[in-house]
Amino acid sequence: MRIHQGLSADLGRWSRSEGLNNFCFGQNLVKLMKLAPSFVAFAVFAASLSAQELPSQAQILEPLQRVNRYFMEKWPDPGKEIVTNRARPSTIWTRGVYYEGLTAVQRIAPDAKALDYAVRWGDFHKWGLRTGTRTRNADDQCCGQTYLELYLLDPKPERMRDIKADIDFIVSGDRDNDWTWIDAIQMGMPVFARLGVITKDPKYFEKMHAMYLHTKNVEGGKGLFNPADGLWWRDKDFVAPYKEPNGEDCYWSRGNGWVVAALVRVLDILPADAPHRAEYVSMLQTMCEALRKVQRSDGFWNASLHDPNNFGGKETSGTALFTYGMAWGVRHGVLDAAVYRPVIAKAWKALATESAQPNGFLGYVQGTGKQPSEGQPTAVDKAPDFEDFGIGCFLLAGSEVWQLAGKSAVAR
């Protein structure tokens, strides 16, 4: 595979010292997998994990690399269009989320092939957005999160050109109502935060906050966040009086997961003294408190958070996003470790030993949609319409669990 100039420097900037530790298990596992079928290694790995404590960093890293390797081998050409019911370019949001996960894992375990894979994706699309630089659709801005990550590694102007032009178009206008569905918060918000830091211009922080507040407090008539339950309705179609079959409000797992992920990604980017930071921390705490109460006994979360009988069952993408947020919160001291570490450990065990298969396939991922009923039923051997975003969510979760396993907390 072709490696770009400057790759070694990129890897050095991405490396952290703890990424080189604890590889004895991984090395032994590789030897085992050469001697026996992959399911044997998988069984050894699964049996070693406890539901009550985090595994070692090497044990956490192995399924991340296995799942990512599966995807890269299945899609050797990162620019290839995605064909389901129709053809879509690989700048679509589902692929953007995958690269969020890939770059998160790169920070803890640099891999030249994976980094090259991401750069080739950007190069193929000329670092452009699916619908140009006048789009208000956050789904089309999602790819910009990875473009800007790669810009920080190698500040070539083309890597930032189109995404900055599009966000500047949004910032210069008076409208704050583009994020009419909660998934959009994750697709778009981190782009604004990153541009604010890169340019040292607070206008991006302020516009981001105004758009967030519209979705939270105004969209759908009274906002999409319900403070009574600490969770978000997916869009205006689900605002009360809409009810689930059991009479509860409809809180879709992955939709709320997108909000959790957005908060984490923004908080990871914002300076410690950035405006509105405390508000985002408070929302993360509120949501995680609501979410831990509805975790399933097996570690997963249901697609419908308040109606376990409405398409109930294991669901990977929402579970991964909640794990991502909780692990980040504990690691940064904004969530109580004594309360949340057992929740995280149980969730990660479910993801690493039940979702992630010996060949790297990720099971129990609900397909694209907007509510619990879509893409159902999930199953261990059923591929969703798009595999990429579920893998991205899994990689995000594992990257944070890996860091949590290596240290108790970091100060902000």
Buried (B, 14 or more C-beta within 10 A) or exposed (E): EEEEEEBEEBBEEBBEEBBEEBBEBBEEBEEBBEEEEBEEBBBBBBEEBEBEEBBBBBBBBBBBBBBBBBBBEEBEEBBEEBEEEEEBBBBBBBBBBBBBBBBBBBBBBBBBEBBBBBBBBBBBBEBBBBBEBEBBBBBBBBBBBBBBBBBBBBEEEEBBBBBBBBBBBBBEEEEBEBBBBBBBBBBBBBBBBBBBBBEEEEBBBBBBBBBBBBBBEEBBEEBBBBEEBBBBBBBBEBBEEEEBEEEBBBBBBBBBBBBBBBBBBBBBBBEEEBEBBEBBBEBBBBBBBBBBEBBBEEBBBBBBBBBBEBBBBBBBBBBBBBBBBBBBBBBBEBBEBEEBBBBBBBBBBBBBBBBBBBEBBBBBBBBBBBBBEBBBEBEEEBEBBBBBBBBBBBBBBBBBBBBBBBEEBEEE
